[in-house]
Amino acid sequence: MSIWIAIGATVVGCYAVKLIGLLVPAGALERPLVRRLAALLPVALLAALTAQQTFGDGQALVLDARAAGVAAAAVALVLRAPFLLVVGAAVVVTAGVRAMGG
């Protein structure tokens, strides 16, 4: 039953966040600082999620094939490769490191 309580709390929380967003005056959203934060916040959250998924394993910090894949993707991005090539490089390098490492 505690799962349903967690689901209900999540539903109420999501609805409250959306409602608060609708109640914010338009003038507050036009400030330069708020606009800058709104532009940078998704990038920071995505970077944090990528780092956590790449280097985290429960409570431990790990350096495995996923890190090699992210490094290959970073190199492809620096070389201005198309998006599909970046993803492909990450997949191939990660699979190769896993195949060699067992």
Buried (B, 14 or more C-beta within 10 A) or exposed (E): EEEEEEEEEEEEEEEEEEEEEEEEEEEEEEEEEEEEEEEEEEEEEEEEEEEEEBBEEEEEEEEBBBBBBBBBBEBBEEEEBEEEBBBBBBEEBBEBBBEEEE
